[in-house]
């Protein structure tokens, strides 16, 4: 978190993930902070970064550094988040495995 704070000044969220006991790993992950007795903690850590702070090219450059400073038992994965200021918006979503791609139309 300290390294990301230096680079992005608060434009990120780091969450350890939890898996639903009844689900297939890693298809039913959610943040550990919202987990209950039906979920167990995992070694996966999601790094969500605000798209106004960086882009995928910079994340690809940061990834080896972040992986080298965390314990080897943790698995990092990244999400680039976009916030819309509009109250009403439309779009399309494409889901492929554990990846979701959102295409805003307005």
C-alpha beads as a LAMMPS data file, in Angstrom:
LAMMPS data file: protein, C-alpha beads

106 atoms
105 bonds

1 atom types
1 bond types

-500.0 500.0 xlo xhi
-500.0 500.0 ylo yhi
-500.0 500.0 zlo zhi

Masses

1 110.0

Atoms # bond

1 1 1 0.000 0.000 0.000
2 1 1 2.875 2.372 0.755
3 1 1 4.390 1.916 -2.709
4 1 1 1.018 2.481 -4.398
5 1 1 0.371 5.546 -2.237
6 1 1 3.647 7.067 -3.428
7 1 1 2.758 6.444 -7.063
8 1 1 -1.001 7.033 -7.182
9 1 1 -1.871 9.282 -4.204
10 1 1 -4.946 7.407 -3.051
11 1 1 -6.321 6.265 -6.398
12 1 1 -6.379 2.597 -5.439
13 1 1 -7.935 -0.037 -3.158
14 1 1 -6.192 -3.223 -2.005
15 1 1 -8.450 -6.097 -0.909
16 1 1 -7.602 -9.587 0.247
17 1 1 -10.193 -11.865 -1.297
18 1 1 -12.473 -14.524 0.194
19 1 1 -14.008 -17.500 -1.602
20 1 1 -17.497 -18.906 -1.094
21 1 1 -17.214 -22.379 0.476
22 1 1 -19.931 -23.699 -1.808
23 1 1 -18.418 -22.229 -4.985
24 1 1 -15.702 -23.251 -7.415
25 1 1 -12.392 -21.525 -6.718
26 1 1 -11.655 -18.807 -7.897
27 1 1 -15.024 -18.047 -9.495
28 1 1 -16.834 -16.695 -6.432
29 1 1 -14.370 -14.263 -4.897
30 1 1 -15.357 -11.212 -2.882
31 1 1 -13.445 -8.873 -0.567
32 1 1 -12.534 -10.448 2.771
33 1 1 -13.840 -7.341 4.546
34 1 1 -17.379 -8.359 3.444
35 1 1 -16.964 -12.084 4.133
36 1 1 -19.153 -14.057 6.502
37 1 1 -19.097 -17.652 7.776
38 1 1 -19.922 -18.990 4.291
39 1 1 -16.549 -17.802 2.934
40 1 1 -12.899 -18.504 3.658
41 1 1 -9.858 -16.226 3.166
42 1 1 -7.641 -16.857 0.148
43 1 1 -4.129 -15.839 -0.839
44 1 1 -5.466 -13.665 -3.655
45 1 1 -5.119 -9.898 -3.347
46 1 1 -6.973 -7.579 -5.721
47 1 1 -5.373 -4.228 -6.502
48 1 1 -8.067 -1.922 -7.911
49 1 1 -6.679 1.237 -9.491
50 1 1 -8.597 4.304 -10.616
51 1 1 -8.305 4.623 -14.409
52 1 1 -7.878 8.398 -14.099
53 1 1 -4.581 7.770 -12.227
54 1 1 -2.918 5.320 -14.634
55 1 1 -3.386 2.909 -17.547
56 1 1 -2.670 -0.780 -18.274
57 1 1 0.802 -0.048 -19.652
58 1 1 1.848 1.483 -16.317
59 1 1 0.261 -1.372 -14.362
60 1 1 2.276 -3.857 -16.416
61 1 1 5.439 -1.906 -15.491
62 1 1 4.469 -1.825 -11.774
63 1 1 3.522 -5.493 -11.524
64 1 1 7.045 -6.995 -11.217
65 1 1 7.971 -4.461 -8.526
66 1 1 4.815 -5.158 -6.506
67 1 1 5.268 -8.915 -6.819
68 1 1 8.869 -8.635 -5.580
69 1 1 7.947 -6.757 -2.374
70 1 1 5.046 -8.921 -1.171
71 1 1 5.244 -12.417 0.348
72 1 1 5.435 -15.207 -2.253
73 1 1 2.279 -16.854 -0.858
74 1 1 0.128 -13.931 -2.064
75 1 1 -1.272 -13.809 -5.598
76 1 1 -1.844 -10.323 -7.011
77 1 1 -4.355 -9.453 -9.649
78 1 1 -5.269 -6.047 -10.943
79 1 1 -8.466 -4.221 -11.820
80 1 1 -8.658 -0.861 -13.572
81 1 1 -11.728 1.027 -12.365
82 1 1 -13.639 3.743 -14.180
83 1 1 -16.073 6.044 -12.405
84 1 1 -18.804 7.745 -14.374
85 1 1 -20.091 11.105 -13.180
86 1 1 -23.407 10.735 -15.016
87 1 1 -26.446 9.550 -13.068
88 1 1 -27.772 7.550 -16.022
89 1 1 -25.616 5.478 -18.286
90 1 1 -25.895 2.503 -20.554
91 1 1 -23.336 0.008 -21.678
92 1 1 -22.550 -3.595 -22.354
93 1 1 -20.634 -6.164 -20.367
94 1 1 -18.607 -9.081 -21.664
95 1 1 -17.783 -11.904 -19.263
96 1 1 -15.076 -14.437 -20.043
97 1 1 -14.118 -16.746 -17.188
98 1 1 -13.017 -14.564 -14.277
99 1 1 -12.636 -11.464 -16.465
100 1 1 -15.317 -8.835 -16.994
101 1 1 -14.980 -6.092 -19.596
102 1 1 -17.381 -3.155 -19.495
103 1 1 -18.051 -1.094 -22.600
104 1 1 -19.765 2.202 -21.709
105 1 1 -22.005 3.601 -24.404
106 1 1 -22.831 6.928 -22.785

Bonds

1 1 1 2
2 1 2 3
3 1 3 4
4 1 4 5
5 1 5 6
6 1 6 7
7 1 7 8
8 1 8 9
9 1 9 10
10 1 10 11
11 1 11 12
12 1 12 13
13 1 13 14
14 1 14 15
15 1 15 16
16 1 16 17
17 1 17 18
18 1 18 19
19 1 19 20
20 1 20 21
21 1 21 22
22 1 22 23
23 1 23 24
24 1 24 25
25 1 25 26
26 1 26 27
27 1 27 28
28 1 28 29
29 1 29 30
30 1 30 31
31 1 31 32
32 1 32 33
33 1 33 34
34 1 34 35
35 1 35 36
36 1 36 37
37 1 37 38
38 1 38 39
39 1 39 40
40 1 40 41
41 1 41 42
42 1 42 43
43 1 43 44
44 1 44 45
45 1 45 46
46 1 46 47
47 1 47 48
48 1 48 49
49 1 49 50
50 1 50 51
51 1 51 52
52 1 52 53
53 1 53 54
54 1 54 55
55 1 55 56
56 1 56 57
57 1 57 58
58 1 58 59
59 1 59 60
60 1 60 61
61 1 61 62
62 1 62 63
63 1 63 64
64 1 64 65
65 1 65 66
66 1 66 67
67 1 67 68
68 1 68 69
69 1 69 70
70 1 70 71
71 1 71 72
72 1 72 73
73 1 73 74
74 1 74 75
75 1 75 76
76 1 76 77
77 1 77 78
78 1 78 79
79 1 79 80
80 1 80 81
81 1 81 82
82 1 82 83
83 1 83 84
84 1 84 85
85 1 85 86
86 1 86 87
87 1 87 88
88 1 88 89
89 1 89 90
90 1 90 91
91 1 91 92
92 1 92 93
93 1 93 94
94 1 94 95
95 1 95 96
96 1 96 97
97 1 97 98
98 1 98 99
99 1 99 100
100 1 100 101
101 1 101 102
102 1 102 103
103 1 103 104
104 1 104 105
105 1 105 106
